[in-house]
Amino acid sequence: MYFKRIGELRSDRDLKQSQLAAYLNVRQNTYSDYETGKINIPIEALIKLADFYQVSLDYLVGRTDDRRG
């Protein structure tokens, strides 16, 4: 499943994929695959990303436009 917001949030903060990959303890190409939807993002990684960006999971996965859910 493709979650475009993880790429948008990363880009908005001028972060590199390698930085988020290190934060999630995955390889950079794995993180890239998360952004492009080639592989599913584990729920634990989604939770970490929501915490990192201080947004709700619903916002992160596109279920709402309200960042806090």
C-alpha beads as a LAMMPS data file, in Angstrom:
LAMMPS data file: protein, C-alpha beads

69 atoms
68 bonds

1 atom types
1 bond types

-500.0 500.0 xlo xhi
-500.0 500.0 ylo yhi
-500.0 500.0 zlo zhi

Masses

1 110.0

Atoms # bond

1 1 1 0.000 0.000 0.000
2 1 1 1.311 3.445 -0.957
3 1 1 1.287 6.165 1.704
4 1 1 2.326 9.348 -0.099
5 1 1 2.475 11.357 3.107
6 1 1 5.594 9.661 4.434
7 1 1 7.496 10.994 1.439
8 1 1 5.858 14.418 1.675
9 1 1 6.631 14.764 5.389
10 1 1 10.229 13.699 4.838
11 1 1 10.674 16.106 1.953
12 1 1 9.019 18.988 3.837
13 1 1 11.651 18.594 6.551
14 1 1 14.552 18.304 4.094
15 1 1 15.411 14.832 5.351
16 1 1 17.038 12.082 3.318
17 1 1 15.642 8.601 2.977
18 1 1 18.830 7.300 4.561
19 1 1 18.126 9.328 7.710
20 1 1 14.657 7.850 8.108
21 1 1 15.975 4.395 7.257
22 1 1 18.521 4.715 10.070
23 1 1 15.765 5.889 12.443
24 1 1 13.673 2.829 11.550
25 1 1 16.714 0.550 11.551
26 1 1 16.177 -0.588 7.965
27 1 1 18.256 -0.248 4.811
28 1 1 17.771 2.824 2.648
29 1 1 16.366 0.796 -0.233
30 1 1 13.810 -0.761 2.137
31 1 1 12.701 2.688 3.227
32 1 1 12.517 3.741 -0.430
33 1 1 10.281 0.740 -1.089
34 1 1 8.023 1.901 1.765
35 1 1 7.659 5.324 0.143
36 1 1 6.899 3.920 -3.293
37 1 1 4.536 1.255 -1.985
38 1 1 6.603 -1.635 -3.312
39 1 1 6.466 -3.275 0.101
40 1 1 4.113 -2.817 3.018
41 1 1 5.261 -0.784 5.971
42 1 1 5.139 -2.755 9.222
43 1 1 2.760 -1.217 11.761
44 1 1 5.647 -0.709 14.180
45 1 1 7.409 1.440 11.576
46 1 1 4.217 3.416 10.885
47 1 1 3.858 4.119 14.601
48 1 1 7.491 5.261 14.832
49 1 1 7.014 7.553 11.829
50 1 1 3.814 9.030 13.264
51 1 1 5.631 9.693 16.543
52 1 1 8.647 11.140 14.720
53 1 1 6.518 13.557 12.692
54 1 1 4.098 14.146 15.573
55 1 1 1.067 13.264 13.475
56 1 1 -1.676 10.694 13.896
57 1 1 -1.612 7.344 12.153
58 1 1 -4.826 8.338 10.381
59 1 1 -3.090 11.389 8.932
60 1 1 -0.015 9.402 7.979
61 1 1 -2.027 6.844 6.011
62 1 1 -4.348 9.410 4.434
63 1 1 -7.547 8.681 6.358
64 1 1 -7.811 12.310 7.514
65 1 1 -6.319 15.667 6.646
66 1 1 -6.159 16.627 10.333
67 1 1 -2.555 16.051 11.425
68 1 1 -3.599 15.183 14.984
69 1 1 -6.260 12.770 13.868

Bonds

1 1 1 2
2 1 2 3
3 1 3 4
4 1 4 5
5 1 5 6
6 1 6 7
7 1 7 8
8 1 8 9
9 1 9 10
10 1 10 11
11 1 11 12
12 1 12 13
13 1 13 14
14 1 14 15
15 1 15 16
16 1 16 17
17 1 17 18
18 1 18 19
19 1 19 20
20 1 20 21
21 1 21 22
22 1 22 23
23 1 23 24
24 1 24 25
25 1 25 26
26 1 26 27
27 1 27 28
28 1 28 29
29 1 29 30
30 1 30 31
31 1 31 32
32 1 32 33
33 1 33 34
34 1 34 35
35 1 35 36
36 1 36 37
37 1 37 38
38 1 38 39
39 1 39 40
40 1 40 41
41 1 41 42
42 1 42 43
43 1 43 44
44 1 44 45
45 1 45 46
46 1 46 47
47 1 47 48
48 1 48 49
49 1 49 50
50 1 50 51
51 1 51 52
52 1 52 53
53 1 53 54
54 1 54 55
55 1 55 56
56 1 56 57
57 1 57 58
58 1 58 59
59 1 59 60
60 1 60 61
61 1 61 62
62 1 62 63
63 1 63 64
64 1 64 65
65 1 65 66
66 1 66 67
67 1 67 68
68 1 68 69
